[in-house]
Amino acid sequence: MTSEELTFRLLDPFKSWGNHELDWWSRSFKKNDFHYDSGFCNRLFTWEAAYHLMVQSNQEKSRTIYVQKRVWPELELISLPNTQVVDYSPNEDMLYSKYEDDLLLHTMVVDSENRIIKTANKLTDKEFSKCEKKGYRLEHTHVYNDWRFHNLGTHNYIKDIKIKDEVMDDFFSRKPYHMIGFHLRRGNGVKFGKKQVETFPKELQMEYLNFRKQDVATDGYPFISDSEYFKLFDSILEINPEQEFFISHDLPDTFMEPYYERYGKNHIRTKADYRDWISKYYESKGVDVVSLQNYCNGLDNVIDLWMVSNTSLFIPSIHSTWSEFAAVYSGKENHGRSFNGKNHQEIIDFYKGFYQKFKHVVTGNDWLSLASKPENEKRISINQSII
């Protein structure tokens, strides 16, 4: 980074997620066991807010957004327009680098010619009150955000976020199209107590307690039990016995077993169905998948979010940036009302209207014969296009 170029040093408004003090640079992580909510979509919306300021300033091509590798490890798999990853990992000239050191280095500007080190200019919440005015412009050469979380709501730039690998981009855009997607949320921020734990089968209750014990927020968004989803799925299958569901979720894989047992893999799909061979594909391309998964569930998050975002119909979770991203990413019109566990008939009526209009999309896909084969038999080799 030079003093001449225009830069936007993007910081995470939540300051950190998970544990950034893990030994990032040597990649010797302790597996996080799905406990860390990495705020993936919150970070994507924060990037979008910064990009919006650049567009309003007519600087979306002349100013570059810099993000920390420690905070944005998923950028090994996805690309953000005019955004560059900066890695402050130690080298032979640095003894150590911790998260707080990263923040300091990220906002620091080095003017080698004049032998000056200075801090980029701070942008606060007031900047958003000015950015819609005519003639708005980011005035300083180097800026960084020091604001609370901002969600633009319009999301004009989310569609420009891409999967880097062309083969995987093609797969994610085509594979889930005949499915309908649901966002099942049971982790951080969801109401949590004895009543909710007892909705699980006995063999999963202690596992759920262990899963939630490290959560910061345990009372907020509604907890929707499996039985309510079963009731909804049963009604949809009465309308279309061929319907396939993709469930995007924030739980360990074992919590999806009741769904597989009830409906079978000819109807239920989750990220677990694709993880192994997608991991092998990315490993063949030189991606350190193990470290990415252990640090932030990075591969799982990308699979989960891009699959559910490209389903033909999506039923969101309430007040979720994950659901909000999925609802707008593909640009499709078929996104229903959020399921709150009580509005079954509303969702069923919406599905009926969708089915009448798009029956050709969600039927006639030879789904039963495909479902009976292992996933690696349904595709060409990883070096070719994937079916």
Secondary structure, 3 states (H helix, E strand, C coil): CCCCCEEEECCCCCCCCCCCCCCCCCCCCCCCCCCCCCCHHHHHHHHHHHHHHHHHCCCCCCEEEEEECCCCHHHHCEECCCEEEECCCCCCCCCCCCHHHHHHHHCEEEECCCCEEEECEEECCHHHHHCCCCCCCCCCCEEEECCCCCCCCCCCCHHHCEECCHHHHHHHHHHHHHEEEEEECCCCCECCCHHHHCCCCHHHHHHHHHHHCCCCCCCCECCCCHHHHHHHHHHHHHHCCCCEEEEEECCCHHHHHHHHHHHCCCCEECCHHHHHHHHHHHHHCCCCHHHHHHHHCHHHHHHHHHHHHCCCEEECCCCCHHHHHHHHHCCCCCECCCCCCCCHHHHHHHHHHHHHHHHHHHCCCCHHHHHCCCHHHCCCCCCCCCC
